[in-house]
């Protein structure tokens, strides 16, 4: 009884760097170009800015937005993770913007029945949610263009390098004749 041949190699820690580089190349060369990738990143960043008060419903928000805007899902997840990194400092700004936008006396039928601590909790999260939507949209727009330009620059640099290499091969093969 010999070993059965399988198509998959066992996991090796030294291959993790290669895997990340491969995924990075797939992302930079994604179908649709740099605009699709930049749009995906912006969608992920936008969604992260207001999903903390929604108890982690991010996937249910990211997936339809990526589908509607025809963005890149991998880039959206990267933008979402980046948003998690900057969320704590941004939450203060989100709350401030939400406080500016929302009217002062938010009272409804349900809020008058609730205990004071729950009323305060809902108002605080409402400020985070509304401020997060506004700040997330602004951050998404701000992040879109630099990412798009950076990916276009990278793609142009890669194409130029390939063009020069092809010319060099043609010149060297022409001189051998």
C-alpha positions in Angstrom: 0.0 0.0 0.0 1.7 3.1 -1.2 0.9 6.7 -0.7 -2.0 8.0 -2.7 -1.1 11.0 -4.9 -3.2 14.0 -4.2 -3.3 17.3 -6.0 -2.8 19.4 -2.9 0.5 20.0 -1.2 0.6 20.1 2.6 0.7 23.5 4.2 4.1 24.9 4.7 4.7 28.2 6.6 7.4 29.3 4.1 4.8 29.4 1.3 2.6 31.9 3.1 4.6 34.8 1.6 4.2 33.4 -1.9 0.5 33.0 -1.4 0.1 36.6 -0.2 2.1 37.8 -3.2 0.0 35.7 -5.6 -3.2 37.1 -4.1 -1.8 40.6 -4.3 -1.0 40.1 -8.0 -4.5 38.7 -8.6 -6.0 41.7 -7.0 -3.9 44.2 -8.9 -4.7 42.5 -12.2 -8.4 42.0 -11.4 -10.8 41.9 -14.3 -12.3 45.4 -14.8 -9.1 47.2 -13.9 -8.0 49.5 -11.1 -11.4 51.3 -10.9 -13.2 48.1 -9.9 -10.6 47.3 -7.2 -10.6 50.9 -5.9 -14.4 50.9 -5.8 -14.4 47.6 -3.8 -12.0 49.1 -1.3 -14.2 52.2 -1.0 -17.3 50.1 -0.4 -15.6 48.1 2.3 -14.4 51.2 4.0 -17.8 52.8 3.8 -19.6 49.9 5.3 -17.2 49.5 8.2 -17.7 53.1 9.3 -21.3 52.4 10.3 -21.6 48.7 11.0 -20.4 48.7 14.6 -23.8 49.9 15.9 -25.5 47.4 13.6 -24.2 44.4 15.6 -21.9 43.0 12.8 -24.2 42.9 9.9 -21.4 44.0 7.6 -21.5 41.0 5.3 -25.2 41.5 4.6 -24.3 45.1 3.6 -21.0 44.6 1.8 -22.2 41.7 -0.5 -25.2 43.5 -2.1 -23.2 46.8 -2.4 -20.4 45.0 -4.2 -22.9 43.3 -6.5 -24.8 46.5 -7.3 -21.7 48.6 -7.9 -19.9 45.7 -9.7 -16.9 46.1 -7.4 -14.2 43.7 -6.3 -15.1 41.6 -3.3 -11.6 41.0 -2.2 -10.8 44.7 -2.3 -14.0 45.4 -0.3 -12.8 43.0 2.4 -9.4 44.7 2.5 -11.2 48.1 2.8 -13.3 46.6 5.6 -10.3 45.4 7.5 -8.6 48.8 7.0 -11.7 50.4 8.3 -11.5 48.3 11.4 -8.0 49.6 12.0 -9.0 53.2 11.9 -12.5 52.8 13.4 -11.6 53.8 17.0 -10.3 57.2 16.2 -13.0 57.7 13.6 -15.8 56.8 16.0 -15.3 60.1 17.9 -15.7 61.9 14.6 -18.7 59.8 13.6 -20.4 60.6 16.9 -19.7 64.3 16.5 -21.0 64.4 12.9 -24.1 62.4 13.9 -24.7 64.9 16.8 -24.5 67.8 14.3 -26.9 66.1 11.8 -29.5 64.7 14.1 -32.1 67.0 15.8 -31.6 67.6 19.5 -35.0 66.3 20.8 -35.3 62.9 19.4 -38.4 61.5 21.0 -40.7 58.9 19.7 -43.5 56.7 21.1 -41.1 53.8 21.7 -38.3 55.9 23.2 -40.7 57.4 25.8 -41.6 53.9 27.1 -38.0 52.7 27.3 -35.8 53.1 30.5 -33.4 56.1 30.5 -30.3 53.9 30.1 -31.7 52.2 26.9 -32.8 55.6 25.6 -29.3 56.9 26.0 -27.8 53.8 24.4 -30.1 54.1 21.3 -29.3 57.8 20.9 -25.6 57.2 21.2 -25.7 54.4 18.6 -27.9 56.5 16.3 -25.3 59.2 16.4 -22.6 56.7 15.5 -24.7 55.2 12.7 -25.7 58.5 11.1 -22.2 60.0 11.5 -20.6 56.8 10.3 -22.7 56.8 7.1 -21.7 60.3 6.3 -18.0 59.9 7.3 -17.8 56.5 5.5 -19.2 58.0 2.3 -16.6 60.8 2.5 -13.7 58.4 3.3 -14.8 56.1 0.5 -14.7 59.0 -2.0 -11.4 60.2 -0.7 -9.8 56.7 -0.8 -11.2 55.8 -4.3 -9.0 58.1 -6.4 -5.6 57.6 -4.8 -6.1 53.8 -4.9 -7.2 53.9 -8.5 -4.3 56.1 -9.5 -1.8 54.0 -7.6 -3.1 50.8 -9.3 -3.1 52.5 -12.7 0.5 53.6 -12.1 1.5 50.1 -11.0 -0.2 48.6 -14.1 1.5 51.1 -16.4 4.9 50.4 -14.9 4.3 46.7 -15.3 3.2 47.0 -18.9 6.2 49.3 -19.7 8.6 46.8 -18.1 7.0 44.0 -20.2 7.3 46.1 -23.4 11.0 46.8 -22.8 11.7 43.2 -22.1 9.9 42.2 -25.3 11.9 44.8 -27.3 15.1 43.5 -25.8 14.2 39.9 -26.7 13.3 40.9 -30.3 16.6 42.9 -30.6 18.7 40.0 -29.2 17.0 37.4 -31.5 17.4 39.7 -34.5 21.1 40.1 -33.9 21.7 36.4 -33.8 20.5 35.9 -37.4 
